[in-house]
Amino acid sequence: SVPKKRTSISKKHIRKNIWKIKAYFTALKAFSLAKSISTDNSKSFFVQQPNNQTYSK
């Protein structure tokens, strides 16, 4: 099926802006999560800490 009428420019802009806003908030959430993990303040999931013990002979 084909659309009957051409989509107006304003409607196109509205749809594109909705997509951009969703992408912005998703990126913001991902950045916030990465920041909380890097500063060890994460409450959403646990990261296993590597053992940095040095053995001397």
C-alpha positions in Angstrom: 0.0 0.0 0.0 1.1 3.5 -0.7 0.3 6.7 1.3 -2.4 8.8 -0.3 -0.8 12.2 0.5 2.6 13.6 1.0 3.7 14.0 4.6 4.1 17.7 5.5 7.4 19.1 6.4 6.2 20.1 9.9 5.0 16.5 10.6 8.3 15.2 9.5 10.1 17.6 11.8 7.9 16.6 14.7 8.6 12.9 14.2 12.3 13.5 13.8 12.4 15.6 17.0 10.6 12.9 19.0 13.3 10.4 17.7 16.1 12.8 18.7 14.6 13.4 22.2 14.4 9.6 22.8 17.9 9.1 21.6 19.1 12.0 23.8 17.6 10.5 27.0 18.8 7.0 26.2 22.4 8.4 25.8 22.0 10.4 29.0 20.9 7.3 30.9 23.8 5.2 29.5 26.3 8.0 30.3 25.0 8.3 33.9 25.2 4.5 34.4 28.8 4.4 33.1 29.7 7.3 35.4 28.2 5.6 38.4 30.0 2.3 37.6 33.4 4.2 37.2 33.0 5.9 40.6 31.8 2.7 42.3 28.4 4.3 43.2 26.3 1.9 41.1 23.1 0.6 42.8 21.6 -1.1 39.7 24.1 -3.9 39.3 27.3 -5.2 40.7 30.7 -5.2 39.1 33.3 -7.8 40.1 36.4 -6.0 41.2 39.8 -7.4 39.8 42.4 -8.6 42.3 45.3 -6.2 42.2 47.4 -8.0 44.8 51.1 -8.2 44.0 53.1 -11.2 45.2 56.7 -10.6 46.2 59.2 -13.5 46.5 
